[in-house]
Amino acid sequence: MKCWFCEEEARGTCAACGRALCHRHAHIHDEMTLAKSDTSTGYSSYYNVYGALKCSECKLEWRSYKPHG
């Protein structure tokens, strides 16, 4: 697989978007939390990924959702 940005041989993929990345274009993301909610039970679960690869184009931000009720 080739790097999305420069066509060099890829060494991994961006954890956020899946673009292939070479060593030069891969950045280390300190911590990435992936969450899901189960609407039938109302419970949420998540896991943290430490040191995941990230490309320079992805801008990640936290968003919160609180249901009104």
C-alpha positions in Angstrom: 0.0 0.0 0.0 1.2 3.5 -0.8 1.1 6.6 1.4 -1.9 8.8 0.7 0.3 12.0 0.7 3.5 11.0 -1.1 3.2 7.6 -2.7 6.0 6.1 -0.6 5.5 2.7 1.0 2.9 2.9 3.8 3.8 1.6 7.3 0.3 2.1 8.9 -3.1 3.8 8.6 -4.7 6.8 10.3 -6.9 5.6 13.2 -9.4 8.3 12.4 -9.9 8.2 8.6 -8.0 5.1 7.4 -5.6 6.8 5.0 -2.3 4.9 4.4 0.7 6.6 6.0 4.5 6.4 5.5 6.8 7.0 8.4 7.3 10.7 7.5 3.5 11.5 7.3 2.4 9.5 10.4 1.9 11.4 13.6 1.3 9.8 17.0 -2.0 10.7 18.7 -1.6 10.6 22.5 -4.9 9.1 23.3 -8.0 8.3 21.2 -11.3 7.2 22.8 -13.8 5.3 20.8 -17.3 5.0 22.3 -20.6 3.4 21.4 -24.0 3.6 23.1 -26.6 0.9 23.3 -30.0 2.5 22.8 -31.9 -0.6 24.0 -30.2 -0.6 27.4 -29.1 3.0 27.7 -25.5 2.0 28.6 -22.4 3.3 26.8 -19.1 1.5 26.5 -15.7 2.8 25.3 -12.1 1.9 24.9 -8.9 4.0 24.7 -6.2 3.7 22.1 -2.8 5.1 23.2 -0.2 6.0 20.6 -2.4 5.5 17.6 -1.3 6.8 14.2 -3.0 10.0 12.8 -2.6 11.8 9.6 -2.0 15.6 9.4 -5.4 16.2 7.7 -7.7 14.8 10.5 -8.8 17.3 13.1 -10.2 15.5 16.1 -12.3 17.2 18.7 -14.5 16.1 21.6 -18.2 16.4 21.4 -20.7 15.7 24.1 -24.4 14.8 23.8 -26.8 15.0 26.7 -30.3 13.8 25.9 -33.1 16.1 27.0 -35.6 14.3 29.2 
